């Protein structure tokens, strides 16, 4: 059996591949893996591999700036404005809360309610108060899920979102061998 810490300490093949491949991704020079005039199938393939797939207008935008320039842009997310994301995420207040605020407003209240609740028969229907408390406990997780979907669908920093998801999964999954 391998521990989680040891399993996740190994370097990621994906991350290394991206760094190595990124070194030579410039449109034009000979020896580049990026075609100078890619067809739409190639553009869609790249958009699927380094992002969440093509959005309306993405294929045309990549065609105009060039595939190499698009990949280079994605490798430097700090250069991408992504001005729409804060507005899209504004309706999710738990994303701006500290861990202490989340614990106080959601988790501590739920734990206290569980401790003081009388045991009930699983067959009996839940009361409206129980349903409301359960719904409130799920709010932070629901908003984190919504944020992930919004970022995947609307962020201009597509490669950053894919890599964030990759590393989140990498460090939160344990392998048992």
VOFIBA-406682 format. One record per residue: residue number from 1; residue in one letter; chain; x negated, y negated, z of N, C-alpha, C in turn. Coordinates in steps of 0.1 Angstrom, whole numbers, plus 5000, padded with zeros to 4 digits. Atoms other than C-alpha are relative to their C-alpha. Layout:
<recs>
REC  pos  code  unit    nu    nv    nw   cau   cav   caw    cu    cv    cw
REC  NUM     A     A     X     Y     Z     X     Y     Z     X     Y     Z
...
</recs>
This chain:
<recs>
REC  pos  code  unit    nu    nv    nw   cau   cav   caw    cu    cv    cw
REC    1     X     A  4992  5012  5000  5000  5000  5000  4991  4988  5000
REC    2     X     A  5008  5012  5001  4987  4966  4991  5008  4988  5007
REC    3     X     A  4993  5012  4994  4995  4934  5011  5003  4989  4990
REC    4     X     A  4997  5011  5009  5011  4904  4996  4989  4991  4998
REC    5     X     A  5011  5010  5001  4981  4882  5003  4989  5005  4990
REC    6     X     A  5010  4994  5009  4957  4906  4985  5005  5000  4986
REC    7     X     A  4995  4999  5013  4980  4911  4956  5001  4987  4993
REC    8     X     A  4999  5013  5007  4985  4874  4949  4987  4993  4999
REC    9     X     A  5013  5007  5000  4949  4864  4954  4993  5002  4987
REC   10     X     A  5006  4998  5013  4939  4878  4920  5003  4989  4990
REC   11     X     A  4997  5010  5010  4936  4853  4892  5010  5004  4990
REC   12     X     A  4989  4996  5009  4965  4852  4868  4994  5000  4985
REC   13     X     A  5004  4999  5014  4958  4864  4832  5007  4989  4992
REC   14     X     A  4993  5010  5008  4984  4840  4819  4994  4987  5002
REC   15     X     A  5006  5014  4998  4969  4809  4835  4986  5000  4993
REC   16     X     A  5013  5000  5007  4934  4819  4822  5002  4999  4985
REC   17     X     A  4997  5001  5014  4948  4825  4788  5004  4986  4995
REC   18     X     A  4996  5014  5004  4964  4791  4786  4989  4991  5001
REC   19     X     A  5011  5009  4999  4933  4773  4798  4990  5003  4988
REC   20     X     A  5009  4997  5011  4911  4792  4773  5006  4996  4986
REC   21     X     A  4994  5003  5013  4936  4788  4744  5001  4985  4999
REC   22     X     A  4998  5015  5001  4942  4751  4753  4987  4993  4996
REC   23     X     A  5013  5007  5004  4905  4743  4747  4999  4998  4985
REC   24     X     A  5001  5002  5014  4909  4748  4710  5012  4997  4993
REC   25     X     A  4987  5003  5007  4944  4736  4703  5001  4986  4995
REC   26     X     A  4999  5013  5007  4940  4706  4681  5003  5002  4986
REC   27     X     A  4995  4999  5014  4957  4702  4648  4988  4996  4990
REC   28     X     A  5009  5004  5010  4935  4702  4618  4986  5008  4999
REC   29     X     A  5013  4994  5002  4900  4716  4625  5000  5014  4996
REC   30     X     A  5000  4986  5004  4890  4748  4610  4998  5009  5012
REC   31     X     A  5001  4991  4989  4892  4778  4633  5010  4998  5010
REC   32     X     A  4989  5002  4991  4922  4764  4651  5011  5011  4998
REC   33     X     A  4990  4990  5000  4949  4789  4660  5013  4994  4996
REC   34     X     A  4988  5007  5004  4975  4762  4652  5000  4997  4986
REC   35     X     A  4999  5004  5014  4986  4760  4616  5002  4985  4998
REC   36     X     A  4999  5014  5003  4983  4726  4600  5015  4996  4997
REC   37     X     A  4986  5002  5004  5019  4729  4585  5008  5012  5004
REC   38     X     A  4993  4988  4996  5038  4754  4606  5015  5000  4995
REC   39     X     A  4986  4999  5004  5072  4766  4594  5008  5000  5013
REC   40     X     A  4991  5001  4989  5103  4764  4616  4999  5012  5009
REC   41     X     A  5001  4987  4992  5099  4800  4627  4989  4999  5010
REC   42     X     A  5011  5001  4991  5065  4793  4641  5002  4989  5011
REC   43     X     A  4997  5010  4990  5077  4761  4658  5009  5005  5011
REC   44     X     A  4991  4994  4991  5106  4780  4674  4993  5010  5009
REC   45     X     A  5008  4990  4992  5082  4807  4685  4992  4993  5011
REC   46     X     A  5007  5007  4990  5060  4782  4703  5009  4993  5010
REC   47     X     A  4990  5006  4991  5090  4764  4718  5005  5010  5010
REC   48     X     A  4995  4989  4991  5102  4797  4732  4989  5005  5009
REC   49     X     A  5011  4995  4992  5068  4807  4745  4995  4990  5011
REC   50     X     A  5005  5009  4990  5057  4775  4763  5011  4991  5006
REC   51     X     A  4989  5007  4994  5091  4763  4772  5012  5008  5001
REC   52     X     A  4988  4993  4998  5127  4772  4777  5008  5001  4986
REC   53     X     A  4994  4999  5013  5133  4773  4739  5003  4986  4994
REC   54     X     A  4997  5013  5007  5142  4746  4714  5013  4994  5004
REC   55     X     A  4988  5008  4997  5166  4719  4724  5004  4992  4987
REC   56     X     A  4997  5007  5012  5185  4698  4699  4990  4989  4997
REC   57     X     A  5010  5010  5004  5160  4677  4680  4985  5004  5002
REC   58     X     A  5014  4996  4997  5129  4695  4693  4992  5005  4987
REC   59     X     A  5007  4995  5012  5120  4713  4660  4996  4988  4991
REC   60     X     A  5003  5012  5009  5122  4680  4640  4989  4992  5007
REC   61     X     A  5010  5008  4993  5102  4662  4667  4986  5007  4999
REC   62     X     A  5013  4993  5001  5074  4689  4667  4995  4999  4985
REC   63     X     A  5004  5001  5014  5074  4688  4629  4994  4986  4997
REC   64     X     A  5005  5014  5003  5069  4650  4629  4986  4998  5007
REC   65     X     A  5013  5003  4993  5041  4649  4656  4989  5011  4997
REC   66     X     A  5010  4989  5003  5025  4682  4646  5000  5010  5012
REC   67     X     A  5000  4990  4990  5024  4715  4665  4988  4999  5010
REC   68     X     A  5011  5002  4991  4989  4709  4678  5001  4989  5010
REC   69     X     A  4998  5012  4992  4998  4675  4691  5010  5003  5011
REC   70     X     A  4990  4996  4990  5029  4689  4708  4994  5009  5011
REC   71     X     A  5006  4991  4990  5009  4717  4725  4991  4992  5009
REC   72     X     A  5009  5008  4992  4983  4692  4736  5007  4991  5010
REC   73     X     A  4991  5008  4991  5010  4669  4750  5005  5009  5012
REC   74     X     A  4995  4992  4989  5025  4698  4770  4989  5004  5010
REC   75     X     A  5011  4997  4991  4990  4707  4784  4996  4988  5009
REC   76     X     A  5003  5012  4992  4989  4672  4799  5014  4994  5004
REC   77     X     A  4987  5005  4996  5023  4667  4816  5000  4986  5006
REC   78     X     A  5001  5014  4994  5011  4636  4834  5002  4989  4990
REC   79     X     A  4999  5010  5010  5012  4618  4801  5014  5000  4994
REC   80     X     A  4986  5000  5005  5049  4627  4794  5009  4993  5011
REC   81     X     A  4992  5009  4991  5073  4601  4809  5011  5008  5007
REC   82     X     A  4989  4992  4994  5103  4625  4815  5009  4991  5009
REC   83     X     A  4992  5009  4992  5123  4595  4826  5014  5004  5004
REC   84     X     A  4986  4996  4997  5157  4612  4825  5002  5009  5012
REC   85     X     A  4999  4990  4989  5149  4638  4852  5005  4995  5013
REC   86     X     A  4996  5005  4987  5152  4617  4883  5015  4997  5000
REC   87     X     A  4986  5002  5000  5187  4606  4872  5008  5012  5000
REC   88     X     A  4993  4988  5000  5198  4641  4865  4999  5007  5013
REC   89     X     A  5002  4993  4987  5185  4653  4899  5006  4992  5011
REC   90     X     A  4995  5009  4989  5200  4623  4918  5012  5006  5007
REC   91     X     A  4988  4995  4994  5232  4642  4925  4998  5012  5009
REC   92     X     A  5004  4988  4991  5213  4669  4945  4993  4994  5012
REC   93     X     A  5007  5007  4988  5206  4652  4979  4991  5009  5008
REC   94     X     A  5009  4991  4991  5190  4683  4996  4986  5000  4994
REC   95     X     A  5013  5000  5005  5161  4680  4972  4991  4989  5006
REC   96     X     A  5007  5011  4994  5151  4648  4989  4998  5001  5015
REC   97     X     A  5001  4999  4986  5154  4661  5024  4988  5008  5004
REC   98     X     A  5012  4993  4994  5125  4672  5046  5005  5014  5005
REC   99     X     A  4997  4987  4994  5123  4707  5060  5007  4998  5013
REC  100     X     A  4993  5002  4987  5133  4693  5094  5014  4996  4998
REC  101     X     A  4986  5004  5002  5164  4676  5080  5008  5012  4995
REC  102     X     A  4993  4988  5005  5174  4708  5061  5003  5009  5012
REC  103     X     A  4997  4991  4988  5170  4729  5093  5011  4994  5009
REC  104     X     A  4990  5006  4991  5190  4704  5113  5014  5000  4994
REC  105     X     A  4987  5002  5006  5218  4698  5089  5006  5013  4994
REC  106     X     A  4994  4989  5006  5222  4732  5074  4997  5013  5008
REC  107     X     A  5003  4987  4994  5204  4761  5090  5002  5001  5015
REC  108     X     A  4998  4999  4985  5204  4753  5127  5015  5001  5003
REC  109     X     A  4985  5000  4998  5242  4746  5126  5006  5013  4996
REC  110     X     A  4995  4987  5005  5248  4778  5107  4996  5011  5010
REC  111     X     A  5004  4991  4990  5227  4798  5132  5008  4999  5013
REC  112     X     A  4992  5002  4987  5246  4783  5162  5014  5005  4998
REC  113     X     A  4986  4995  5002  5279  4791  5146  5000  5015  5000
REC  114     X     A  5001  4985  5000  5268  4827  5140  4999  5006  5015
REC  115     X     A  5002  4995  4986  5257  4831  5177  5013  4998  5008
REC  116     X     A  4988  5003  4992  5290  4816  5191  5012  5007  4994
REC  117     X     A  4988  4994  5006  5313  4833  5167  5004  5014  5006
REC  118     X     A  4995  4987  4995  5334  4862  5180  4999  5010  4989
REC  119     X     A  5001  4989  5010  5329  4895  5163  5014  5002  4994
REC  120     X     A  4987  4998  5007  5356  4901  5137  5000  5012  4991
REC  121     X     A  4999  4988  5009  5368  4930  5117  4998  4996  4986
REC  122     X     A  5003  5003  5014  5354  4930  5082  5012  5000  4991
REC  123     X     A  4988  4999  5009  5388  4938  5068  5009  4987  5001
REC  124     X     A  4992  5011  4998  5404  4907  5083  4995  4988  4991
REC  125     X     A  5004  5011  5008  5405  4876  5061  4992  4989  5008
REC  126     X     A  5008  5010  4994  5380  4848  5068  5009  4987  5002
REC  127     X     A  4992  5013  4998  5394  4815  5083  4994  4990  4991
REC  128     X     A  5006  5011  5008  5390  4783  5064  4988  4994  5006
REC  129     X     A  5012  5006  4994  5364  4771  5089  4988  5009  4997
REC  130     X     A  5011  4990  5003  5343  4803  5083  4996  4998  4985
REC  131     X     A  5003  5002  5015  5346  4798  5045  4992  4987  4998
REC  132     X     A  5006  5013  5001  5336  4761  5049  4985  5001  5005
REC  133     X     A  5014  4998  4995  5305  4770  5071  4992  5008  4991
REC  134     X     A  5008  4992  5009  5294  4796  5047  4996  4993  4987
REC  135     X     A  5003  5009  5011  5297  4772  5018  4989  4990  5003
REC  136     X     A  5010  5010  4996  5277  4746  5036  4986  5006  5001
REC  137     X     A  5013  4993  4999  5249  4771  5044  4994  5002  4986
REC  138     X     A  5006  4997  5013  5245  4778  5007  4996  4987  4992
REC  139     X     A  5003  5012  5008  5242  4741  4996  4986  4998  4996
REC  140     X     A  5014  5001  5004  5204  4739  4997  4996  5009  4989
REC  141     X     A  5004  4990  5010  5200  4771  4977  5007  4997  4987
REC  142     X     A  4993  5003  5013  5227  4761  4952  4993  4988  4993
REC  143     X     A  5006  5012  5007  5210  4727  4946  4987  5004  4995
REC  144     X     A  5013  4996  5005  5176  4743  4942  5002  5008  4987
REC  145     X     A  4997  4992  5012  5191  4767  4916  5004  4990  4989
REC  146     X     A  4996  5010  5010  5208  4737  4898  4988  4992  4995
REC  147     X     A  5012  5008  5004  5175  4718  4898  4992  5008  4990
REC  148     X     A  5008  4992  5009  5157  4747  4882  5006  5001  4986
REC  149     X     A  4993  4999  5013  5183  4750  4854  4999  4987  4993
REC  150     X     A  5001  5014  5006  5184  4712  4849  4986  4997  4994
REC  151     X     A  5014  5002  5005  5146  4711  4846  4997  5008  4988
REC  152     X     A  5002  4992  5012  5145  4740  4822  5007  4995  4988
REC  153     X     A  4992  5004  5012  5172  4726  4800  4996  4985  4995
REC  154     X     A  5001  5015  5004  5163  4688  4800  4986  4994  5002
REC  155     X     A  5013  5006  4998  5127  4682  4811  4992  5000  4987
REC  156     X     A  5009  5001  5011  5103  4670  4785  4987  5007  5003
REC  157     X     A  5012  4993  4995  5076  4687  4805  5002  5015  5000
REC  158     X     A  4996  4986  5001  5085  4722  4793  4990  5010  5005
REC  159     X     A  5010  4990  4995  5052  4740  4799  4998  4999  5015
REC  160     X     A  5001  5002  4985  5049  4725  4834  5011  5008  5007
REC  161     X     A  4988  4993  4994  5084  4739  4842  4998  5015  4999
REC  162     X     A  5003  4986  5002  5074  4773  4828  4990  5005  5010
REC  163     X     A  5011  4996  4991  5042  4774  4848  5004  4999  5015
REC  164     X     A  4995  5002  4986  5059  4761  4880  5009  5013  5003
REC  165     X     A  4992  4988  4998  5084  4790  4876  4991  5012  5002
REC  166     X     A  5009  4988  4999  5056  4815  4870  4993  5001  5013
REC  167     X     A  5007  4999  4988  5036  4805  4900  5009  5002  5012
REC  168     X     A  4991  4998  4989  5066  4803  4922  5003  5015  5001
REC  169     X     A  4998  4986  4999  5074  4839  4913  4988  5008  5004
REC  170     X     A  5012  4993  4998  5038  4850  4914  4997  5000  5016
REC  171     X     A  5003  5001  4986  5034  4838  4950  5011  5004  5010
REC  172     X     A  4989  4996  4992  5068  4850  4962  5004  5014  4998
REC  173     X     A  4996  4986  5003  5068  4886  4950  4988  5008  5005
REC  174     X     A  5010  4990  4995  5050  4914  4967  5001  5013  4992
REC  175     X     A  5000  4987  5007  5039  4945  4949  4996  5011  5010
REC  176     X     A  5003  4988  4992  5039  4978  4966  4995  5011  4991
REC  177     X     A  5006  4990  5008  5016  5003  4951  4998  5013  5007
</recs>
